[in-house]
Amino acid sequence: MRNPQKSVRRATVTLAVAAAAALALSACSVTGAPSSEGGAGEADSGTINALFMKQAGYTEDDVKDMIADFNEEYPDITVNPTFVAYEALHDKIVTAAPSGTYDVVLMDVIWPAEFAEKGIVTDVTDRFDEKWKDEMLGGALITAEYKDKFYGVPWYPSTKLFYYNNDMVEQAGYSESDLETWDGVLEVAQAMKDQGIVEYPLAWSWAQAEALICDYAQLLGAFGGEFTNDDGELVINEGPGVEALTWMKKTIDDGLTNPNSTTFLEDDVNKTMASGQAAFSLNWESTFRDLDDESISQVVGQVGVSATPKGPEGVRPGVNGAMALGIASKSENKDAAWNFISFISSQSEQEKFVTSTLPSWKASYDDSEITETNPEVFAAAKVGYDDGILRPQVPNYSEVSQIIQVELQNALLGKKSPQQAMDDAVSAANDVLNG
């Protein structure tokens, strides 16, 4: 599941991850005609309709600039972009699929399994350049991969990073090097609490929402676990899955985690850090910018950022929060659509917009001209993106996610033991998966 990948424009990256309701659809799979590996399709004219989202990552102006760049190379291909809110994106793709309204669709990492099984997007494995598997960061590469096939091209990676108030760390008598592991973080957190530096050193996005799944995923990965086994069966009620949840609950019981975390979403965590009421948190890439903005933060210049600390197994994967561009199965202009998505997801094009979203390509992270735009986040993301843990790759992801959210909360609120909660989650999810 985890596979270990110059001009600058506009604002920094944000990515809000939320659960979307899955709709049933029966459609026939229609794959595009193969072209040379990763090469351009045969069509160099025509019109394609592309569906994007309004918020997060690349702005609407960014996308329009990318289209203008594309038209310099493909002047006879017209691209008509449509932008919708993230919350509407999934359902828009599903309901438009039978009519072939869109040629290109933007997919969240949690949707390829559903879209592939229902024939909503095209298998582009034959078009995928073999070199990309070495050139892309591992966490980006798997964004649109399902059952060893590719159903899109990663457009931008995203993961939660670890933020720490370095002034508080030093005040407690420690340094950044003490935060390499979660054990180290808890040691420092306990010292902060004992010394009265901060009442609750840790803040998390543990409300009953997709945010909780993302935090749990990152800790599950740090404990050496995954959501499913090679047969696609949920295994979070085994070793690492239960150990990660037990660890989460203990931080509440020990008074190190803010108890309000069970009601917090990412923005709440951001505000808690910004007000100096927390020393440590996991959050998306834009958080570093926010915590260094004097108009909204009281801790400007105090915060550092890194990849998630290592767990007992010595690994530190980031939760995969990426998105990819796919070709709708009913598209009548798949070659032109492929030309477009391969162009705007290319290294050279992504590097033009690194102040909006970080690239998917390994080489970008070794280019000082690129990384100087946001060096701290680039350094942390390079590690986090290189090894990503996926949330369950199942066609009815939304239902499964909601089941897991409920049981995680049951454990965090002390209503069930971590083992019982995960047993119940797996049992209920299996009923959905096998139903």
C-alpha positions in Angstrom: 0.0 0.0 0.0 2.8 2.4 0.7 5.4 2.8 -2.0 8.5 4.6 -1.0 9.1 10.7 -5.6 11.2 29.4 -13.2 9.0 31.6 -12.4 6.8 31.7 -9.4 3.2 32.7 -9.0 0.6 33.2 -6.3 -0.4 32.1 -2.7 0.5 29.0 -0.7 -1.2 25.6 -0.7 -4.2 24.5 1.2 -6.1 21.3 1.1 -9.3 20.6 3.0 -10.1 16.9 3.1 -13.7 15.9 3.7 -15.8 12.8 3.2 -18.1 12.9 0.2 -21.2 10.8 -0.2 -20.8 7.9 -2.6 -23.6 7.5 -5.2 -24.3 4.3 -7.0 -23.7 4.2 -10.8 -23.5 1.5 -13.3 -21.4 2.4 -16.3 -19.3 0.6 -18.9 -15.5 1.0 -18.8 -14.1 2.8 -21.8 -10.3 3.0 -22.0 -8.4 5.4 -24.1 -6.4 4.2 -27.1 -2.8 3.5 -26.0 -0.1 5.8 -27.1 3.7 5.7 -26.5 4.6 5.5 -22.9 3.8 8.8 -21.3 3.7 10.4 -24.7 1.2 12.7 -26.2 -2.0 11.4 -27.6 -2.7 11.6 -31.3 -5.3 14.4 -31.1 -3.9 17.9 -31.3 -7.2 19.7 -31.9 -10.7 19.7 -30.6 -12.4 20.8 -27.4 -12.2 19.3 -23.9 -14.2 20.1 -20.8 -12.3 19.9 -17.5 -13.8 19.8 -14.0 -11.7 21.4 -11.2 -12.4 22.6 -7.7 -12.6 26.2 -6.5 -10.6 26.0 -3.3 -7.3 24.5 -2.2 -4.1 24.2 -4.1 -4.0 25.8 -7.5 -6.3 28.8 -7.8 -8.7 29.4 -10.6 -6.3 31.9 -12.1 -3.5 29.4 -11.8 -5.5 26.9 -13.8 -6.3 29.5 -16.4 -2.6 30.4 -16.7 -1.8 26.7 -17.2 -4.4 26.5 -19.9 -2.8 29.5 -21.6 0.6 27.7 -21.4 -0.9 24.5 -22.8 -2.4 26.5 -25.7 1.1 27.8 -26.7 2.0 24.1 -27.5 -1.5 23.0 -28.5 -3.2 26.0 -30.0 -6.0 24.0 -31.6 -7.2 22.3 -28.5 -9.7 24.4 -26.6 -10.0 23.7 -22.8 -13.2 24.8 -21.1 -12.7 24.7 -17.3 -15.5 24.4 -14.7 -14.9 25.0 -11.0 -17.0 23.7 -8.2 -16.5 23.5 -4.4 -14.7 20.4 -3.1 -17.9 19.3 -1.4 -19.7 19.2 -4.7 -16.9 17.7 -6.8 -17.4 14.0 -6.2 -21.1 14.1 -6.9 -20.6 16.3 -10.0 -18.2 13.7 -11.4 -20.6 10.8 -10.7 -23.8 12.4 -12.0 -22.1 13.8 -15.2 -20.4 10.5 -16.0 -23.2 8.8 -18.1 -23.5 11.8 -20.4 -19.8 12.4 -20.9 -20.1 16.0 -19.9 -16.5 16.2 -18.8 -13.3 14.9 -20.5 -11.0 15.6 -17.6 -11.9 15.4 -13.9 -10.0 16.2 -10.7 -10.1 13.3 -8.3 -9.4 13.1 -4.6 -7.1 10.3 -3.5 -10.0 8.5 -1.8 -12.1 8.2 -5.0 -10.1 6.1 -7.7 -11.3 2.8 -6.3 -14.9 3.8 -6.6 -14.5 5.5 -10.0 -12.5 2.6 -11.4 -15.0 -0.1 -10.3 -17.9 1.9 -11.7 -16.2 2.7 -15.0 -16.3 6.4 -14.4 -12.6 7.1 -15.3 -10.3 5.6 -17.8 -7.5 3.2 -17.2 -4.4 5.1 -18.4 -1.8 2.5 -17.4 -0.7 2.1 -21.1 -0.1 5.8 -21.4 1.8 6.1 -18.1 5.5 6.7 -18.6 7.6 4.1 -16.8 10.2 6.7 -15.9 7.6 8.5 -13.9 7.7 5.7 -11.3 11.3 6.7 -10.5 10.9 10.4 -11.1 7.8 11.1 -9.0 7.8 11.0 -5.2 6.3 7.7 -4.0 3.5 9.3 -2.0 2.4 11.2 -5.1 2.7 8.3 -7.5 0.1 6.1 -5.8 -2.6 8.9 -5.8 -4.6 7.4 -8.7 -3.3 3.8 -8.5 -5.8 1.1 -7.9 -5.1 -2.7 -8.1 -1.8 -2.0 -9.8 -3.3 0.2 -12.6 -3.3 3.9 -13.0 -6.5 5.9 -13.4 -5.0 9.3 -13.6 -1.9 11.4 -13.2 -1.0 13.0 -9.9 -1.5 16.7 -10.1 -0.3 17.7 -6.7 0.8 15.9 -3.5 -0.3 16.8 0.0 0.1 15.4 3.5 0.0 16.5 7.1 3.2 17.8 8.5 4.4 18.1 12.1 4.4 21.6 13.6 6.2 22.5 16.8 6.6 25.7 18.9 10.4 25.8 19.1 10.4 28.5 21.8 8.4 26.3 24.1 10.6 23.3 23.2 13.7 25.3 24.2 12.0 26.7 27.3 11.4 23.1 28.5 15.1 22.4 28.0 15.0 20.4 24.8 15.8 20.9 21.1 14.4 20.0 17.7 16.5 16.8 17.7 14.4 15.5 20.6 11.3 15.5 18.4 12.4 12.9 15.9 10.2 10.3 17.4 6.7 10.3 18.9 8.3 9.0 22.2 10.5 12.0 22.1 7.5 14.3 21.5 5.7 12.9 24.5 8.7 13.3 26.7 9.0 17.0 25.8 5.3 17.4 26.1 5.3 16.0 29.6 8.1 18.4 30.6 6.2 21.3 29.2 3.1 20.4 31.2 5.2 19.8 34.4 6.9 23.1 34.1 3.6 25.0 33.4 4.7 26.1 30.0 1.4 25.0 28.3 -1.5 23.1 29.9 -2.1 20.8 26.9 0.9 20.6 24.6 -0.8 18.5 21.9 -3.8 19.5 19.7 -5.4 17.3 17.1 -8.2 17.2 14.5 -10.1 14.4 16.2 -13.7 15.5 15.6 -15.9 12.8 14.0 -15.0 13.8 10.5 -12.5 12.9 7.7 -9.9 14.9 9.6 -9.9 12.2 12.3 -9.2 9.5 9.7 -6.3 11.6 8.3 -4.7 12.0 11.8 -5.3 8.3 12.6 -3.8 7.3 9.2 -0.6 9.2 9.8 -0.2 7.6 13.3 -1.2 4.2 11.9 1.6 4.5 9.4 4.1 5.6 12.0 3.2 2.4 14.0 4.0 0.4 10.9 0.5 -0.4 10.0 -1.9 0.0 7.0 -5.7 0.0 6.7 -5.9 -3.1 4.6 -4.0 -6.2 3.7 -3.0 -7.3 0.2 -6.5 -8.8 -0.3 -8.1 -5.5 0.5 -9.4 -6.6 3.9 -9.5 -4.1 6.7 -6.9 -5.0 9.4 -7.0 -2.0 11.7 -8.1 -4.3 14.5 -4.7 -6.0 14.5 -1.4 -4.9 16.1 -0.5 -1.4 14.7 -4.1 -0.3 14.2 -5.0 -0.9 17.9 -1.6 0.3 19.1 -1.9 3.6 17.3 -5.4 4.2 18.8 -4.3 3.1 22.3 -1.5 5.7 22.0 -4.0 8.4 21.0 -6.3 7.6 23.9 -3.4 7.6 26.4 -2.3 11.1 25.4 -5.8 12.3 26.4 -5.7 10.3 29.6 -2.3 11.7 30.5 -3.4 15.2 30.0 -1.0 15.9 27.1 -3.6 16.2 24.4 -6.2 19.0 24.7 -9.5 17.1 25.5 -11.3 19.5 23.1 -9.4 17.7 20.3 -12.3 15.3 20.0 -14.3 18.3 18.7 -11.5 20.0 16.7 -11.1 20.2 12.9 -7.9 21.4 11.3 -8.8 25.0 11.5 -9.4 24.7 15.2 -6.0 23.1 15.7 -4.5 25.9 13.6 -6.1 28.5 15.9 -5.0 26.7 19.0 -1.4 26.7 17.8 -1.6 30.3 16.7 -2.8 31.4 20.1 0.1 29.7 21.9 -2.2 27.2 23.6 -0.5 24.2 22.0 3.1 23.3 21.2 2.6 20.4 18.8 0.2 19.5 16.0 -0.3 17.7 12.7 -1.8 19.8 9.9 -1.6 20.5 6.2 1.1 22.4 4.4 -0.5 25.8 4.5 -0.3 25.8 8.3 3.3 27.0 8.3 2.3 30.1 6.4 -0.6 30.8 8.8 1.4 30.4 11.9 3.9 32.9 10.6 1.3 35.5 9.7 1.2 38.2 12.3 -2.3 39.2 11.4 -3.7 35.8 12.7 -0.8 34.3 14.8 0.7 35.1 18.2 3.6 32.8 17.6 5.2 34.3 14.5 8.8 33.1 14.2 8.5 30.5 16.9 7.2 27.5 14.9 9.2 24.8 13.1 7.9 22.1 10.7 9.1 18.6 9.9 7.8 15.3 8.5 5.7 13.3 11.1 7.9 11.9 13.9 8.9 8.3 13.7 6.9 5.6 15.4 8.1 2.4 17.0 8.9 0.9 13.6 11.2 3.8 12.7 9.0 4.9 9.8 7.3 8.3 9.2 4.9 8.2 6.3 2.6 11.1 5.5 -1.1 10.5 5.0 -1.8 10.8 1.3 -4.1 13.8 0.8 -3.2 14.3 -2.9 -5.3 14.8 -6.0 -5.0 13.5 -9.5 -6.4 14.3 -13.0 -8.3 11.5 -14.7 -9.9 11.1 -18.1 -13.7 10.4 -18.0 -14.6 7.1 -19.6 -17.3 8.6 -21.8 -14.9 11.3 -23.1 -14.9 11.4 -26.9 -11.5 13.2 -27.0 -9.3 11.1 -24.8 -6.0 11.8 -26.6 -6.5 15.6 -26.3 -7.5 15.1 -22.7 -4.3 13.1 -22.1 -2.2 15.8 -23.8 -3.7 18.3 -21.4 -3.3 16.4 -18.1 0.2 15.2 -18.9 1.2 18.8 -19.7 -0.2 20.6 -16.7 1.1 17.9 -14.3 4.6 18.0 -15.8 7.6 19.0 -13.7 8.3 22.1 -15.7 4.7 23.3 -15.5 4.3 22.5 -11.8 7.4 24.4 -10.9 5.9 27.6 -12.2 3.3 27.4 -9.5 5.2 26.2 -6.4 3.9 29.0 -4.3 0.4 27.6 -4.7 1.2 23.9 -4.5 4.3 21.8 -4.2 5.3 19.5 -7.1 5.1 15.8 -7.5 8.6 15.4 -8.9 11.7 14.4 -6.9 14.1 16.7 -8.8 12.1 19.8 -7.8 13.0 19.2 -4.2 16.7 19.3 -5.0 16.6 22.5 -7.0 17.4 25.5 -4.8 15.7 27.9 -7.2 12.5 26.1 -6.6 12.8 25.3 -2.9 13.8 28.8 -1.9 10.2 29.8 -2.2 9.3 27.9 1.0 12.4 26.0 2.1 11.1 24.7 5.5 8.0 23.2 4.0 9.8 21.8 1.0 12.3 20.0 3.3 9.5 18.5 5.4 7.3 17.6 2.5 10.1 15.9 0.6 10.1 13.3 3.4 6.4 13.1 4.0 5.6 12.8 0.2 8.2 10.2 -0.4 6.3 7.5 1.5 2.5 7.9 1.8 -0.1 5.9 3.6 -3.4 5.6 1.8 -6.7 5.5 3.4 -8.8 2.4 2.5 -8.9 1.8 -1.2 -12.5 0.6 -1.4 -15.3 1.6 -3.8 -17.6 2.6 -1.0 -15.0 4.6 0.8 -17.4 7.2 2.3 -19.5 4.6 4.2 -16.3 2.8 5.5 -14.8 6.1 6.6 -17.8 7.1 8.6 -17.9 3.7 10.3 -14.2 4.0 11.3 -14.7 7.7 12.4 -17.5 6.6 14.8 -15.4 3.8 16.4 -12.3 5.9 16.7 -14.4 8.4 18.6 -15.9 5.7 20.8 -12.4 4.8 21.9 -11.2 8.3 22.3 -14.2 9.2 24.4 -13.8 6.1 26.6 -17.0 4.4 25.4 -15.1 1.4 24.2 -11.6 0.0 24.5 -9.4 0.6 21.5 -9.5 -3.2 20.7 -13.3 -3.4 20.9 -13.7 -0.2 18.8 -11.5 -1.5 16.1 -13.1 -4.9 16.1 -16.5 -3.3 15.7 -15.2 -1.0 13.0 -13.8 -3.9 11.0 -17.0 -6.0 11.5 -19.3 -3.2 10.4 -17.1 -2.2 7.5 -16.9 -5.7 6.2 -20.7 -5.9 6.2 -20.6 -2.8 3.9 -17.8 -4.2 1.7 -19.4 -7.6 1.4 -23.0 -6.4 1.1 
